[in-house]
Amino acid sequence: MAVPKRKARVQLSPPQNIYFSKVLFSVGNDLHVQVDPLRQLADGSFLITVHVKGTQKARALATLLVLRKQIGGIIIRVQVRNQSGKLVCPIKRSLTPAEIAALYQIAFRTNRLFVFAAVRRLPFTGVFPVFKAKVVQFFADNLADLFRNLNEVAAFVFRDVLKQTIGQTPIQFSTAQKK
């Protein structure tokens, strides 16, 4: 008896799912942070809600996170809420590099992937948040991976979901040195 041919259906994870997973497995890798499931809104955009324990931590995260991401025609909004569910707004005033580094310490001190943040004066003055030399892995229908996972260095996943400049200060996402 002949086995009927099945048509292979190749389907890739939508960009909003991949972006959500990046937020979940980076910022959400913290006992004081909960990332709600991705929601599609009536206007067709998507919403990621991040609940944070601690007012200072929530404000720091709201300041550091990219709160509106556009991938092609897809708009993804990120909102930060405190433990009582109140929407937290980012800091609006200009920040010095030292203040930005301090925000990283506040936002990520309990994150399992964060090491420290430092200010360095090179030909430019930048903030260098340093993350562990770890791989962040999640399912993403990646056809180039046998198990269809996306595998990225932690610092680069954070770079994708956090602001790369704040005011005039560039943020240089870095990986801790292995001993």
C-alpha positions as CSV (number, residue, x, y, z in Angstrom):
1,M,0.0,0.0,0.0
2,A,1.4,3.4,-1.0
3,V,1.8,6.1,1.6
4,P,0.2,9.3,0.5
5,K,2.5,12.2,0.1
6,R,2.1,14.9,2.6
7,K,2.9,18.4,1.6
8,A,5.4,20.0,3.9
9,R,4.2,23.3,5.3
10,V,7.1,25.6,6.1
11,Q,6.0,28.2,8.5
12,L,8.2,30.7,10.4
13,S,7.5,32.2,13.8
14,P,6.0,35.7,13.4
15,P,8.3,38.6,14.3
16,Q,6.1,39.6,17.2
17,N,6.5,36.1,18.8
18,I,10.3,36.3,18.4
19,Y,10.4,39.8,19.9
20,F,8.2,38.7,22.8
21,S,10.5,35.7,23.4
22,K,13.5,38.0,23.5
23,V,11.8,40.2,26.2
24,L,10.7,37.1,28.1
25,F,14.0,35.4,28.2
26,S,16.1,38.5,28.8
27,V,14.3,41.0,30.9
28,G,12.0,38.3,32.2
29,N,14.9,36.3,33.6
30,D,14.4,37.9,37.0
31,L,12.4,36.7,40.0
32,H,11.0,40.3,40.4
33,V,9.7,40.5,36.8
34,Q,6.8,38.8,35.2
35,V,6.1,39.1,31.4
36,D,2.5,38.5,30.5
37,P,1.6,36.6,27.3
38,L,1.7,38.6,24.1
39,R,-1.6,40.2,23.2
40,Q,-3.0,41.4,19.9
41,L,-4.9,44.6,20.3
42,A,-8.0,45.8,18.3
43,D,-5.9,48.1,16.1
44,G,-3.7,45.1,15.0
45,S,-0.7,46.1,17.1
46,F,0.7,43.8,19.8
47,L,1.3,44.4,23.5
48,I,3.8,43.0,25.8
49,T,3.2,43.8,29.5
50,V,6.0,43.6,32.0
51,H,5.1,43.5,35.7
52,V,7.8,44.6,38.0
53,K,8.2,44.3,41.8
54,G,9.6,47.5,43.1
55,T,8.9,51.1,42.0
56,Q,12.5,52.1,41.3
57,K,13.1,48.9,39.4
58,A,9.9,49.4,37.3
59,R,10.8,53.1,36.5
60,A,14.4,52.0,35.5
61,L,13.1,49.3,33.2
62,A,10.5,51.6,31.7
63,T,13.3,54.0,30.9
64,L,15.7,51.4,29.4
65,L,13.3,49.3,27.4
66,V,12.3,50.0,23.8
67,L,8.6,50.8,24.4
68,R,7.5,50.8,20.7
69,K,9.1,48.5,18.2
70,Q,8.2,48.4,14.5
71,I,9.2,45.3,12.5
72,G,8.0,45.9,8.9
73,G,4.3,46.7,9.2
74,I,4.0,45.2,12.7
75,I,3.9,47.4,15.7
76,I,4.8,46.0,19.2
77,R,4.2,48.1,22.3
78,V,5.8,47.3,25.6
79,Q,4.4,48.6,28.8
80,V,5.8,48.4,32.3
81,R,3.5,48.1,35.3
82,N,4.3,48.0,39.0
83,Q,3.2,45.3,41.5
84,S,-0.2,47.1,42.0
85,G,-0.8,47.1,38.2
86,K,-0.2,50.9,37.7
87,L,1.4,51.9,34.4
88,V,5.0,53.2,35.0
89,C,6.3,56.0,32.8
90,P,10.0,56.3,31.8
91,I,12.2,59.1,33.2
92,K,11.9,62.0,30.8
93,R,14.7,64.3,31.9
94,S,18.2,64.1,30.4
95,L,20.4,61.6,32.2
96,T,24.2,61.6,32.7
97,P,26.1,58.5,31.7
98,A,26.6,57.7,35.4
99,E,22.9,58.0,36.0
100,I,22.2,55.6,33.1
101,A,24.7,53.1,34.5
102,A,22.9,53.4,37.8
103,L,19.6,52.7,36.1
104,Y,21.0,49.4,34.7
105,Q,22.1,48.4,38.2
106,I,18.6,49.2,39.6
107,A,16.7,47.5,36.7
108,F,18.8,44.3,36.5
109,R,20.5,43.7,39.9
110,T,18.3,40.6,40.3
111,N,18.4,39.5,36.7
112,R,20.2,36.2,36.4
113,L,22.0,37.3,33.2
114,F,23.3,40.7,34.4
115,V,26.7,41.3,35.8
116,F,27.3,45.1,36.1
117,A,27.2,48.4,34.2
118,A,30.1,50.8,33.8
119,V,30.8,54.2,32.2
120,R,33.9,54.3,30.0
121,R,35.5,57.4,28.4
122,L,37.0,56.3,25.1
123,P,36.9,58.6,22.0
124,F,33.2,58.8,23.2
125,T,31.6,58.4,26.6
126,G,29.4,55.3,26.7
127,V,27.6,53.1,29.1
128,F,28.6,49.4,29.1
129,P,26.0,47.1,30.6
130,V,27.8,43.7,31.0
131,F,25.9,40.4,30.8
132,K,27.0,36.9,31.5
133,A,28.7,34.9,28.8
134,K,25.5,32.8,28.3
135,V,23.4,31.8,25.4
136,V,19.7,32.7,25.4
137,Q,17.8,30.0,23.6
138,F,14.1,29.7,22.6
139,F,12.0,28.0,20.0
140,A,11.6,30.3,16.9
141,D,11.0,28.0,13.9
142,N,14.6,28.7,13.0
143,L,15.2,26.5,9.9
144,A,18.9,26.9,10.3
145,D,18.9,25.1,13.6
146,L,18.1,21.3,13.9
147,F,15.8,21.9,16.8
148,R,14.4,25.2,15.3
149,N,15.7,27.3,18.2
150,L,17.1,30.8,18.1
151,N,20.4,30.9,20.0
152,E,22.0,34.3,20.8
153,V,24.5,35.6,23.2
154,A,22.7,37.2,26.2
155,A,24.1,40.7,25.6
156,F,22.8,40.7,22.0
157,V,19.3,39.7,23.1
158,F,19.2,42.5,25.6
159,R,20.6,44.9,22.9
160,D,17.5,44.0,20.8
161,V,15.0,44.9,23.4
162,L,16.7,47.8,25.2
163,K,17.5,51.3,24.0
164,Q,20.8,51.6,22.2
165,T,21.2,55.3,23.0
166,I,19.7,57.4,25.8
167,G,19.9,61.1,25.1
168,Q,23.3,61.5,23.6
169,T,24.9,58.5,25.4
170,P,25.5,55.3,23.4
171,I,24.9,52.0,25.1
172,Q,27.5,49.3,24.3
173,F,26.1,45.9,25.3
174,S,28.9,43.7,26.5
175,T,29.7,40.1,27.5
176,A,31.6,39.3,30.7
177,Q,35.0,37.8,30.3
178,K,35.2,34.1,31.1
179,K,37.7,33.2,33.8
